[in-house]
């Protein structure tokens, strides 16, 4: 009973702690009940939908004023899938920055208070506003509409940018006590757009497909609003600096319509390949088991087979012994009358009872010896038929696509717009339209799967661009004569007519031979069969029609030939060789490359190089770097070795070498590079050489084992040691070599507390321990025995030895985390010496960096943090 009472007390204490630290339950939405003006959470989880809502809100600001509005999101049905409504009205006054206090106040320097207003379609309103309407329609066609509206560019910065509907009391209290000045940055909405887009796909009857497989249309419209300075705002009391009316919006660009139609289908298709069901049936018929000839069967089996062929029973079986021995006519009925004796039949040519050696069946009777050449001396082997690969026939498909697109635009100028009332919809700056009608024919032919393929694409792409109206009224922001002429020339240049042909031919002659199935040739080209080039001017437009010019790189834009010879052996292609030759042919800049890839079990070896022409006008050839790479992976990729090597063939020197070996958490790397070396000077230290050389660059060794966790006391207590260490040898300037050692230890008591300790030590004088052996003693003064130097780092009785040691403790880190159900109490302590420069003096600062924080897990932003920033205490920095 006493134990039960103790358990009850412990449970009661635990529940009390939960009640203390779970005074708010935010992680899961709960059912709520209205009691007076307060909504109280119930214990049951809320199971309803939160996709639809409508809310009304109101805010009051101590200096700015007030704001009220509504926000609603509805998802009515499968037709109208989304509807969003937002409306906000801001009743505010202008706030001014008080230069003496650095705070914003609602009064100007004259002591006057200004009420903010706005403009809507020329009507002056006594409030500011922000509205938004969004609609998404999915059936019977898709439609998307977005109509945001702002009274001024500063509405969101004043009312909605930092607005939240949850109360973070801790942050509120701590920020209230903070002495930080107000943030002077202002976020502006400089532009916004009204957009309308829709699309519709015509349902097509089956008999039209595949001749017309797609028929769809789309339409979109856009109105872009941009902000501009309001010149009518008075500069009195700095209103032109602080009033939200100092800027207003005007429609800078309108896209009345962007309409397009997509029409595509298949004109012709042909396939001589058998269907999958027919191919499967054919494979089943060809996959029958081979029948062993009777002459190769053992004697007993041969006798049985011979007797069955003659309609008799085996010698060791009496008539009627088995029910299956009854002879039957061709129609399956039992035969009547006496049956002929097999032994009485006369020998006929081709039906002799003697075997191939002239032996009669009696020669193989029991008790007689069998000659070495007898048939039953041969083993009874099981034979299977070889696999049969079904070769695909000729496949061909011709498709087309037509997608005309029309775009119109209207532009307005901001010149002479001093206030919203100055805008006139009739004062256009320019209007433009673009018409594109691309027509594409694609054909694809193939034989035998990937054995032979030809792809061809013919594109007809006419483009028409024109500005029907160009304003030359420079007073109202129109174009000058020169600018208007330049705009016309831009239209003429964009207006073009092109016929482009793209081809790709691929053949794999050994596709049905497994060893050489990847061997093949591929040819690619892109040819502009017809193109136009504008050669006139604004007053005399003229185009030149250009046909195919095999020597013009602007006419033949792609011309490539690739050859791959590949061979594979073994199961799963364990062995493989692949030589890939790539060629960029004239009139493009010539380039030839080769890549050889050799594959072995666990190993891949690659060689690559090439040559290229400098440019189309320079016939000089350049050699590309010779690149070699090796990769070896063993023991399920636990042991990996990689190597890469580059040789500059053009400059005739080695360029780079890198070796890397990885096993578990151990990594080793060695690099060489073509770079400037260094010479040691007793006075100036390392001096860079003038000439570049291929030199050893670095050698590194790192170890970071996988962290293991040990559990004790019924898995309630865990200990996890960790380690990360590395040695880096600078082979150019050896005195820069260093060693880093970072051990760690984590100790956790189940759901109660976690202690984590780590330290970082660094030794930057590794060269000191080997300089004597290298005959370069004295470059780095100090103890040259690393073990004695390590002991000296712990000589707390001799400060001079401890300071002269190369093993330096760079940082000590300690973290304690106490779990309080929904809350975490966390403190960190970091001690890291800092070199502080103050004027001409330098000194080390040993003040620690300490943080103490309490974090609410469901909402991590709700936290209080106290920081000791190297001797300076801060609250929520």
Residue, then its C-alpha position, 0 to 999 in steps of 0.5 A: x500500500x505504501x508503494x501505491x501511495x508513493x506512485x500516486x504521489x509521484x503521478x500527482x506531482x507529474x500532473x502538477x508539473x504538466x499543469x504548470x508548464x502547459x497552461x496554454x495548449x497550442x500544439x493541437x486545435x481544440x474544440x472551444x466553448x464560448x463563456x461570456x466573451x471568452x472562448x475556452x479550449x475543451x479537452x477534445x480535439x477539433x475535427x472540423x474543417x478549417x479551410x473556410x472561415x470569415x473573420x472581422x477584426x479591429x486594431x487600435x494604435x497608440x500613435x497611428x490611429x485605428x484599423x478595421x476590416x474583414x478577411x474570408x476564405x471559402x472553398x464552395x464546391x468543385x466549380x468554384x474551388x477558391x474565393x478570398x475576400x479581404x477589406x481593410x480601412x485605416x483611420x490614421x493620422x500622420x506620424x512624425x519622427x521626433x529628432x530629440x527623442x528618436x521616437x515617432x509621435x502623432x504631432x508635427x513640429x508645429x504641434x498640429x495633427x494631420x488626418x490621413x486621407x486617400x483617393x479612389x477614382x478621383x473621389x477623396x476619402x477620409x481613410x486609407x484602404x487595402x482590398x483584395x479579391x481572388x477567385x479560382x474557377x475549375x469547371x467547366x473551364x479554368x479561371x483565375x482572378x486577382x484584384x488587389x488594391x492599395x490606397x498608398x504604398x505604405x499601408x502594409x508597412x503601417x498596418x499589416x506587415x507585423x500584425x499577428x493575432x496571437x499574444x506573445x506575452x514574454x516577448x511583449x514584456x521583454x520588448x517593452x523593457x528594451x531600450x532599442x530605438x524604433x526601426x526607421x526602415x519602411x517597406x513600400x509596395x511599389x507596384x501591384x497587378x490585376x490579373x485575369x487568366x483563363x483556359x479551356x480544353x475542348x472535349x474531343x470525340x474518340x473518332x477525331x483522335x489521334x488526328x486532333x488530340x489537343x484543342x485548347x485555348x487560353x486568355x489572360x489580361x493584366x493591369x500593372x500599377x506603379x507608384x509615383x511621387x505626389x507633387x501636390x503634397x505640401x512640404x509644410x511640417x515635412x508632410x512630403x516626407x512623412x505623409x502616406x499620401x506623398x505617393x500614389x498609384x497609376x496604371x503604367x501598363x495594360x495588357x488587354x489580352x494575351x490569347x493563344x490556341x493550341x492545336x495538336x495531333x497525329x497525322x500518320x502513325x504506323x507500327x509493324x511491331x507485334x502486339x505484346x500479347x502476340x509477342x508473348x504467345x510467340x515466345x511461349x511457342x519458341x520456348x519449348x523443351x528440346x526432346x532427347x532422341x531415343x538413340x541417346x537415351x539409356x537402354x531401359x528408356x529406349x525400350x519403353x519408347x520403342x514399345x510405345x511407338x509400336x503400340x506394345x507394353x514394356x517387357x516387364x509389364x503384363x497386359x492389363x496390369x495397369x488401367x492405362x495400358x488398354x489400347x484404343x482406336x483413333x477415336x479413343x475407344x478400346x480396340x477389339x480383337x487380338x493385337x498383333x505381336x511386335x516380334x512378328x513384324x517384319x523389318x522394314x527399311x527405316x524401321x529396323x529394330x537394330x540400333x546404330x551399331x547393328x545390335x538388336x534389342x536382345x543385345x541389351x538384355x539383362x545379363x549381357x555386357x554393354x560396350x563402351x560405345x553403347x547408347x546407354x553409356x552416354x549421360x542423360x542430359x537436360x537441354x533447354x532452348x536458347x532465349x529468343x529476342x523479339x525484334x521490333x519492326x518499323x515504327x513511324x509517327x508524324x505529329x503536328x502542333x499549331x499555337x498562334x499567340x496574340x499579345x497587345x499592350x498599352x503603355x502610359x507615361x508618368x510625366x506631368x502626373x503631380x496628383x491622382x486627378x491628373x491621370x487621363x485614360x486617353x493619354x496613351x504613350x504607345x500601343x503595341x501588338x505581337x502575333x506569333x503563329x508557330x507551326x511544328x511538324x515532328x516525325x519519328x521513325x525507328x526500326x528494331x527498338x533502338x537499333x535505328x532511329x530518325x527524328x526530324x522537326x520542321x518549324x515554321x515561325x512567323x512573328x509580327x510586331x508593331x506599334x500602331x500608336x506612338x505618341x510624339x507629344x513630349x510634353x505629356x511623356x511621348x517619344x522624341x522623333x529619334x526615339x520613335x524611329x528607334x522603336x519602329x526599327x525594334x519592331x521591324x527587327x523583331x518581325x521575322x520569318x523562319x523555317x528551321x529543320x532539326x534532325x537526329x539520326x541514331x544507329x546501334x548496329x549491334x543492339x541485339x548483341x548484349x556485348x555491343x548493344x551500346x555501340x552506336x553513331x548519332x548525328x545531329x543538326x539544326x538548319x535554318x532553311x529560310x530566315x529574314x534579316x532586317x536591313x532597312x531603316x524606320x522610314x524604308x523597312x526592308x528585309x533580306x530573305x536568306x536561304x541555307x548557307x552551309x558555310x554560315x554558322x548562323x544558318x547551321x546552328x547545330x552540327x554534331x557527330x558522336x560515335x560510341x564504341x562500347x562493349x560489356x561482359x559478364x553478368x550485370x555488365x561487370x566489365x565494360x569499355x566505352x570510347x566516345x568520340x564527339x565532333x562539332x563540325x563546320x560551319x560551327x567552330x570545330x571541336x573534337x573530343x574523346x572519352x574512354x571509360x573502362x569499367x571493372x568490378x568495383x573500379x571505373x577508369x576514365x580518360x578524356x581530351x580533345x582539340x578545338x579551333x579558337x574561333x570561326x575567324x582564327x584557324x589556330x587549334x588549341x588542345x584541351x586538357x587531358x583529364x584522367x579519373x579513377x574510382x575504386x569502391x570496395x566492401x559495400x562502398x566502405x572503402x573508397x579511393x578516388x584519383x584525378x589528374x589533369x595535364x595541360x596539353x596546350x602549355x605542356x605541363x601538369x596541372x592538377x593531381x588529387x588522391x583521396x582515400x576514405x574508410x569509415x570515418x577516416x579520410x586522407x587526401x593529397x593534392x598537387x597543383x601548378x602554382x607559384x612556390x615559395x622560398x624561405x627568407x630568414x628576414x622576410x619569411x616566405x617569399x613567392x617565386x616568380x615562375x609557376x611549377x607543378x608542386x605538392x600543395x597539401x596533405x591532409x588526414x581527418x578522422x570523425x567516427x560514427x557516434x555511438x550511444x551507450x544506454x544504462x539503467x533501463x535505457x533511461x541514461x545515455x552517453x554518447x562520446x564524439x570525436x573530430x580531428x584533422x591534420x593539414x600539412x601545407x606543402x607550399x609553406x610548411x609552417x602553416x600546417x596545423x592540427x585540430x582536435x575536437x572531442x565531445x561528450x553528451x550525457x542524457x537523463x531520459x526526458x529530464x536533462x542533457x549535458x553536452x561538453x566539447x572542446x577544440x584544440x589547435x596546434x599551428x606549429x606542427x612544422x616545429x617538430x620536424x624542422x630539425x630532421x629536415x635541416x631547417x632548424x630555427x624557423x619556428x622557435x620552441x620545443x621540437x619534441x611533440x610529446x614534451x610540448x603536449x605535456x608542457x601545455x598542461x604545466x600549470x606550475x610553469x606559465x612560460x612553458x604553457x604559453x610556449x606550447x604549440x597545443x592551444x585550447x581554442x574553445x570550451x563549450x558546455x550546454x545544459x538543456x532541462x526538459x520541462x514538458x512544453x518548455x525547454x530551459x537551456x543554457x550555453x557556456x562558451x569560453x574562447x580567447x579573443x584577440x582584441x585590438x584597441x588602437x595600437x595595443x592588442x590583448x586577449x579577452x577571456x570573458x565567456x559567452x553565456x546564454x540562458x533561455x526558456x523556449x516554448x516548444x510549440x512556438x519557438x519564437x516565444x522565448x526569453x533569452x539572456x546573453x552575456x556577450x563577453x562581459x556585456x549582458x543583453x536581454x533578447x538581443 
